[in-house]
Amino acid sequence: MPSGERPRTCRACGKKFEYPVKGSAATRHHCEDCVVIPVETRKILERLSSRVTQLENQLRRLQEKPPTS
């Protein structure tokens, strides 16, 4: 991996991407696909993605917890 280049996760879609890559439109927070989405829509996608991640983590914790009797 070139100096300074490191894997990122898009805040809107959750896709993994490398940043910075010469010639790529990707930003620090958004992949090439999502950077072209209008800002208002992207903000909604970010909130939804964040909420889905929270729910997945909560479900994972509940599944790991042993049942109490």
C-alpha positions as CSV (number, residue, x, y, z in Angstrom):
1,M,0.0,0.0,0.0
2,P,1.5,3.4,-1.0
3,S,2.4,5.9,1.7
4,G,-0.7,7.6,3.1
5,E,-3.1,5.3,1.3
6,R,-5.4,3.4,3.6
7,P,-8.6,1.5,3.5
8,R,-11.8,3.5,4.4
9,T,-15.4,2.7,4.8
10,C,-18.0,4.9,3.0
11,R,-20.3,6.5,5.5
12,A,-23.2,6.4,3.1
13,C,-23.1,2.8,1.7
14,G,-20.6,1.0,3.9
15,K,-18.4,-0.1,1.0
16,K,-14.7,-0.4,1.6
17,F,-12.4,1.7,-0.6
18,E,-8.8,2.9,-0.7
19,Y,-8.1,6.6,-0.1
20,P,-6.4,8.6,-1.4
21,V,-6.1,7.1,-4.9
22,K,-4.8,9.4,-7.7
23,G,-7.6,10.2,-10.1
24,S,-10.4,8.9,-7.9
25,A,-13.3,11.2,-7.0
26,A,-13.6,9.5,-3.5
27,T,-13.3,11.7,-0.5
28,R,-12.1,10.8,3.1
29,H,-15.7,9.8,4.0
30,H,-17.4,8.7,0.7
31,C,-16.6,6.3,-2.0
32,E,-16.6,7.2,-5.7
33,D,-20.2,6.0,-6.1
34,C,-21.6,8.0,-3.2
35,V,-19.7,11.2,-3.7
36,V,-21.9,12.1,-6.7
37,I,-25.2,11.6,-4.7
38,P,-26.8,15.0,-3.7
39,V,-25.7,16.1,-0.2
40,E,-29.2,15.9,1.3
41,T,-29.7,12.4,0.1
42,R,-26.3,11.3,1.2
43,K,-27.0,12.7,4.7
44,I,-30.1,10.5,4.9
45,L,-28.1,7.5,3.7
46,E,-25.5,8.1,6.4
47,R,-28.1,8.2,9.1
48,L,-29.7,5.0,7.9
49,S,-26.4,3.3,7.6
50,S,-25.4,4.3,11.1
51,R,-28.7,3.1,12.5
52,V,-28.5,-0.3,10.7
53,T,-25.0,-0.7,12.2
54,Q,-26.2,0.1,15.7
55,L,-29.1,-2.4,15.3
56,E,-26.7,-5.1,14.0
57,N,-24.4,-4.5,17.0
58,Q,-27.2,-4.6,19.4
59,L,-28.5,-7.9,17.9
60,R,-25.0,-9.4,18.1
61,R,-24.7,-8.5,21.8
62,L,-28.1,-9.9,22.5
63,Q,-27.2,-13.2,20.8
64,E,-24.0,-13.5,22.7
65,K,-25.7,-12.9,26.0
66,P,-26.5,-16.3,27.7
67,P,-30.2,-16.8,28.5
68,T,-31.1,-16.1,32.1
69,S,-33.7,-18.3,33.9
